[in-house]
């Protein structure tokens, strides 16, 4: 990795928690300078503007989340176990997610929806990817005879995301873990009654 690439990575890692807690609009160049210890010139020597930093930070968050979930699910053999494993991951990590400012996908979705069209496209793509990833697990479960053949995999992918993100949002805003646990319990019940063969 070149010096420039290392500096860029350093900026992204230091900027990530700032953007996730203050928001993209609420994060100033001074906030980024404070977080990184770099000058404005050093930051903009590596990124064209704050939007470019924001997009890089968003991808950093998404890749980190994907890698953590994938690592957690890797040992699980059945497709039902992988789907339930998603809820186990969130049972284990909801607290740290909330302490870091909440789910970066959810936070970015809310902020980018009306005000940041460039970032909104990134969020739409990552949510689509996430839903299709879950749909592929369900499809494989159907092929293996673990999951009912009549289910529509992509519909369940989006439904699970909605329940996860809604549970995290309510837990964070209401300062109560009961909401994420209720959402996770409902997802497990749905998997066991609606999907499992």
HUVENGI-V709042 format. One record per backbone hydrogen bond with DSSP energy under -1.0 kcal/mol. NH is the residue of the N-H (numbers start at 0). CO is the residue of the C=O. E is the energy in kcal/mol with one decimal. If there is no record, write none. Layout:
# HUVENGI-V709042
{{NH | CO | E} {NH | CO | E}}
This chain:
# HUVENGI-V709042
{{5 | 1 | -2.4} {6 | 2 | -2.4} {7 | 3 | -2.4} {8 | 4 | -2.4} {9 | 5 | -2.4} {10 | 6 | -2.5} {11 | 7 | -2.4} {12 | 8 | -2.6} {13 | 9 | -2.3} {14 | 10 | -2.4} {15 | 11 | -1.9} {18 | 14 | -2.6} {19 | 15 | -2.1} {20 | 16 | -1.5} {21 | 17 | -2.9} {22 | 18 | -1.8} {31 | 27 | -1.8} {32 | 28 | -2.5} {33 | 29 | -2.6} {34 | 30 | -2.4} {35 | 31 | -2.1} {36 | 32 | -2.5} {42 | 38 | -2.2} {43 | 39 | -2.9} {45 | 42 | -1.3} {46 | 42 | -1.5} {52 | 48 | -1.5} {53 | 49 | -2.8} {54 | 50 | -2.5} {55 | 51 | -2.0} {56 | 52 | -2.8} {57 | 53 | -2.5} {58 | 54 | -2.3} {59 | 55 | -2.0} {60 | 56 | -2.5} {61 | 57 | -2.5} {62 | 58 | -2.8} {63 | 59 | -2.2} {64 | 60 | -2.5} {65 | 61 | -2.9} {66 | 62 | -2.6} {67 | 63 | -2.3} {68 | 64 | -2.6} {69 | 65 | -2.9} {70 | 66 | -2.5} {71 | 67 | -2.0} {72 | 68 | -2.3} {73 | 69 | -1.6} {75 | 72 | -1.6} {81 | 77 | -1.7} {82 | 78 | -2.3} {83 | 79 | -2.7} {84 | 80 | -2.0} {85 | 81 | -1.2} {87 | 83 | -1.8} {88 | 84 | -2.6} {89 | 85 | -1.9} {90 | 86 | -2.2} {91 | 87 | -2.0} {92 | 88 | -1.5} {93 | 89 | -1.9} {96 | 92 | -2.4} {97 | 93 | -2.5} {98 | 94 | -2.4} {99 | 95 | -1.5} {100 | 97 | -1.6} {101 | 96 | -2.6} {106 | 102 | -3.0} {107 | 103 | -2.3} {108 | 104 | -2.3} {109 | 105 | -2.3} {110 | 106 | -2.0} {111 | 107 | -3.1} {112 | 108 | -1.5} {115 | 111 | -1.3} {119 | 115 | -2.6} {120 | 116 | -1.7} {121 | 117 | -1.0} {122 | 118 | -2.3} {123 | 119 | -2.8} {124 | 120 | -2.1} {125 | 121 | -2.2} {126 | 122 | -2.6} {127 | 123 | -2.5} {128 | 124 | -2.6} {129 | 125 | -2.4} {130 | 126 | -2.7} {131 | 127 | -2.6} {132 | 128 | -2.2} {133 | 129 | -2.1} {134 | 130 | -2.3} {135 | 131 | -2.1} {136 | 132 | -1.4} {137 | 133 | -2.2} {138 | 134 | -2.9} {139 | 135 | -2.4} {140 | 136 | -2.1} {141 | 137 | -2.2} {142 | 138 | -2.4} {143 | 139 | -2.1} {144 | 141 | -1.2} {145 | 140 | -2.6} {146 | 140 | -1.6} {147 | 194 | -2.9} {150 | 147 | -1.2} {155 | 151 | -1.6} {156 | 152 | -2.0} {157 | 153 | -2.2} {158 | 154 | -2.0} {159 | 155 | -2.7} {160 | 156 | -1.9} {161 | 157 | -2.5} {162 | 158 | -2.2} {163 | 159 | -2.6} {164 | 160 | -2.9} {165 | 161 | -2.3} {166 | 162 | -2.1} {167 | 163 | -2.3} {168 | 164 | -2.6} {169 | 165 | -2.5} {170 | 166 | -2.3} {171 | 167 | -2.6} {172 | 168 | -2.6} {173 | 169 | -2.5} {175 | 170 | -1.3} {178 | 175 | -1.0} {180 | 176 | -2.2} {181 | 177 | -2.3} {182 | 178 | -2.2} {183 | 179 | -2.6} {184 | 180 | -2.7} {185 | 181 | -2.1} {186 | 182 | -2.2} {187 | 183 | -2.3} {188 | 184 | -2.4} {189 | 185 | -2.5} {190 | 186 | -2.6} {191 | 187 | -2.5} {192 | 188 | -2.3} {193 | 189 | -2.8} {194 | 189 | -1.1} {195 | 190 | -3.0} {196 | 145 | -2.8}}
